[in-house]
Amino acid sequence: MADEHGGFEDVSETLDGHPMVSLLAYARPYWPRLTLGVLASFCTRFARLVPPILVATAIDRVINGPADPGLLASVGLLPAEPIVGRAARVALLERLVLIAALAYLVRSGTRFASRYLLQSSAQKIQRDLRNDTYDHLQRLSMDFFVDHQTGAMMSVLNSDVNRLEKFLNTEFRQVIRVVATVGGIAVVLWHYSPKLAAIALAPVPVIGLASGRFLTWIEPRYKSIRESVARLNTRLENNLGGAAVIKTFNRYGFERDRVAERSQDYHDEKIGALRIRRAFFAGLRLLTGVVFVLVLYVGGLDNINGAEGALTAGSFALFFLYLRRLYSPMRRVGKSANKYQLAKSSAERVFGLLGREPTVTSPPDPYRPDDVDGDVTFDDVTFGYGDREPVLRNVSLDVPAGATVGLAGTTGAGKSTLVKLLPRFHDVDAGAVRVDSVDVREYDLDALREEIAVVEQNPYLFSGTVAENIAYGDQTALAAERDADDAARSRVIEAAKAAEAHDFVSDLPNGYDTLVGERGIKLSGGQRQRLAIARALVNDPAIIVFDEATSDVDTETEERIQESLDRLVEDRTAFVIAHRLSTISDADRIVVLEDGEIVESGTHANLLADEGDYAALWHAQSESRTPADD
Ligand SMILES: Nc1ncnc2c1ncn2[C@@H]1O[C@H](COP(=O)(O)OP(=O)(O)OP(=O)(O)O)[C@@H](O)[C@H]1O
């Protein structure tokens, strides 16, 4: 997918050193486990080489009687002198059987140990990496979340971290496989016949290089396949999601053609790649076939001619038993190199993310107030997102503690942006935002945010119970809720009552213990908003922001919320953003923003008397509310 990692292309800026070295640092705590795993893996590989040698020895010395003593004699495992007579042959056979049993025992024992040790190390590294990456990610400032798509971040946390785990788990063993198998076989074959070993080993580097080359051909094809499958999936997802629209407009045929077109693209890409892949492996088979023929011919001819160093029947068989094993790990060398590249880019993203510093942080010696009154000042504030044009220009506003300010203005005027500066979701470009006359940048960030609650138009609820979602606003209430502490429940209920949520919650099948579904999907928009208001109130913040927080509730509920809110915001500073002006008409002060600037400010009565934009909008909205009055 082209933009799977959208926004993470700039990771190298925040990378500290080589990404794979950083990955090794994560492996360090598990080095004893890893070392044992590697040793066990080598033992498995070597144990796998033993049976063909036993077969060779059995053919030469047990079946054919006295012959060349073979490899086992030269390493002292068997007597070197010729084996003569039935008893000696049986004894030798028994010894071979014992060695074979031992080899299989070692092989399965070390295989279990190596797989377990290496895979569990990779899993532990994956767990540590994901935990650290997530923890770091959530400490990053809002600007990071604005600039990076959720999908891209998920992809780093999931695909990239998983890919690193797979790389450590699989490719590590592949390297051991190549070194131990190819190295071990080369040594054994060389012992029996350097000439035939040279023939057998000649294609090894060729296969290694060719498999690397093959990947450079096939990888762009695979990329196209991934892209075409992503396009196909997006189309299918869109269509399934938009099933109602397709039915309404009778667009079955149109959509069937569009899906068929994407399906065909995918099919074509896949067939193209299949052709290359099959041709490559057929070529490899041909090459190994050539070696097979050569070894058969040269080895056989040497034997017929009684040439010096000619193979015995057993060692002849050994060559063929080993040939296959020699080439199969090499066929994966290119794939491993490719996996290394992919793992490296994943590590770049993961460690690039880990190297990124939050832009909004507490100062070195932060201000931690015992109590916040809630006095708010915006002092000549100018702010723009990233390098874009400022969306707030020279905004100055003094709000005494306990006052309620209504913010009005057209869409995009900068109302939400203004209140986001309060909890330092972003920092001003010029000017200052002060709470109790102290610049918000001087506060301890956690202490500041403890005192400011924001209720948004589309509040995000977590899957869990109603009570957990309300208690989320306060750390102690949340902990108590999770411990099923009844005392905490009373705070939750109190907040729910204040937010006019108690009645509907009580009517839910399990009351406060009802599961709200993913993102609160089982609740209506208005119910979600009321839970979000309760969540904001439970922490008893000094400053509260309602950003279109009651837009989804009906007018009657809004009036009820309004009444109880009037009580609840009594001793707090409140900012209320609303398009429905009746929501803010009782505010102590109403501020009208237009294109990032304050254009009107005063009480509802003052603004009506001024007969400006606010008054015009008010009259327009009143008419649409009460057409009968015309
Ligand atoms: N995260 C963001 N990144 C870039 N630009 C943004 C971002 N959020 C808002 N803007 C831009 O800033 C301007 C002000 O947006 P803001 O949401 O503050 O307006 P608003 O008055 O609250 O509008 P509405 O009433 O529609 O919610 C708009 O032009 C908007 O496109």
The ligand as an SDF file (V2000), in Angstrom:
LIG
                    3D

 31 33  0  0  0  0  0  0  0  0999 V2000
   -5.5110   19.6300   12.9670 N   0  0  0  0  0  0  0  0  0  0  0  0
   -5.5710   20.5770   12.0540 C   0  0  0  0  0  0  0  0  0  0  0  0
   -4.6130   20.7050   11.1330 N   0  0  0  0  0  0  0  0  0  0  0  0
   -4.6590   21.6680   10.2100 C   0  0  0  0  0  0  0  0  0  0  0  0
   -5.6240   22.5940   10.1340 N   0  0  0  0  0  0  0  0  0  0  0  0
   -6.6030   22.5200   11.0360 C   0  0  0  0  0  0  0  0  0  0  0  0
   -6.6330   21.5140   12.0270 C   0  0  0  0  0  0  0  0  0  0  0  0
   -7.7330   21.6810   12.7930 N   0  0  0  0  0  0  0  0  0  0  0  0
   -8.3630   22.7610   12.2910 C   0  0  0  0  0  0  0  0  0  0  0  0
   -7.6900   23.2560   11.2430 N   0  0  0  0  0  0  0  0  0  0  0  0
   -8.0440   24.4360   10.4560 C   0  0  0  0  0  0  0  0  0  0  0  0
   -8.0800   25.5140   11.3320 O   0  0  0  0  0  0  0  0  0  0  0  0
   -9.1850   26.3590   11.0290 C   0  0  0  0  0  0  0  0  0  0  0  0
  -10.0180   26.5450   12.2850 C   0  0  0  0  0  0  0  0  0  0  0  0
  -10.5780   25.3130   12.6400 O   0  0  0  0  0  0  0  0  0  0  0  0
  -11.4330   25.1290   13.9520 P   0  0  0  0  0  0  0  0  0  0  0  0
  -11.7770   23.6920   14.0740 O   0  0  0  0  0  0  0  0  0  0  0  0
  -10.7390   25.7650   15.0750 O   0  0  0  0  0  0  0  0  0  0  0  0
  -12.7240   25.9810   13.5780 O   0  0  0  0  0  0  0  0  0  0  0  0
  -14.1090   26.0560   14.3000 P   0  0  0  0  0  0  0  0  0  0  0  0
  -14.4440   27.4860   14.3880 O   0  0  0  0  0  0  0  0  0  0  0  0
  -14.0820   25.2850   15.5790 O   0  0  0  0  0  0  0  0  0  0  0  0
  -15.0240   25.3280   13.2470 O   0  0  0  0  0  0  0  0  0  0  0  0
  -16.3260   24.4310   13.4820 P   0  0  0  0  0  0  0  0  0  0  0  0
  -17.3680   25.3280   14.0090 O   0  0  0  0  0  0  0  0  0  0  0  0
  -16.6590   23.9140   12.1170 O   0  0  0  0  0  0  0  0  0  0  0  0
  -15.9400   23.3450   14.4340 O   0  0  0  0  0  0  0  0  0  0  0  0
   -9.9390   25.6920    9.8980 C   0  0  0  0  0  0  0  0  0  0  0  0
   -9.5620   26.3410    8.6980 O   0  0  0  0  0  0  0  0  0  0  0  0
   -9.4440   24.2780    9.8940 C   0  0  0  0  0  0  0  0  0  0  0  0
   -9.3980   23.7680    8.5940 O   0  0  0  0  0  0  0  0  0  0  0  0
  1  2  1  0
  2  3  1  0
  2  7  2  0
  3  4  2  0
  4  5  1  0
  5  6  2  0
  6  7  1  0
  6 10  1  0
  7  8  1  0
  8  9  2  0
  9 10  1  0
 10 11  1  0
 11 12  1  0
 11 30  1  0
 12 13  1  0
 13 14  1  0
 13 28  1  0
 14 15  1  0
 15 16  1  0
 16 17  2  0
 16 18  1  0
 16 19  1  0
 19 20  1  0
 20 21  2  0
 20 22  1  0
 20 23  1  0
 23 24  1  0
 24 25  2  0
 24 26  1  0
 24 27  1  0
 28 29  1  0
 28 30  1  0
 30 31  1  0
M  END
$$$$
